[in-house]
């Protein structure tokens, strides 16, 4: 497996298949994908992209930390799930955002991924909520010291 930075466009196919099935590709383009501070990562097997994640310089007003990143659009192709790809994307990504003085990373986690995030050091905050046409989520955070 090889993890590296990728372009926003490289994320769209996996986002569409895993996070927005049945929707047009335009629904897989997220606000701030093209920002200079946004980091898109991909995990590859034999040159094939199998997992993606994006980190956005985006503060959540619920938290006081000055420098926050939002983790969004993390997805792995079905045949490669539960093999550590998402964990490797986080291991690669955390030092990158910490270099930008990130104090906290947050995400709106799908409920079926809550256990994964807890295993990687995130904690759940508040109650679950529904994102229309997407499903139920919970806010999760990981603080950096």
Secondary structure, 3 states (H helix, E strand, C coil): CEEEECCHHHHHHHHHHHHCCCCCHHHHCCCCCCCCCCEEEEEEECCEEEEEEEEEECCCCCCCCCCEEEEEEEEECHHHCCCCHHHHHHHHHHHHHHHCCCCEEEEEEEHHHHHHHHHCCCEEEEEEEEECCCEEEEEEEEECC
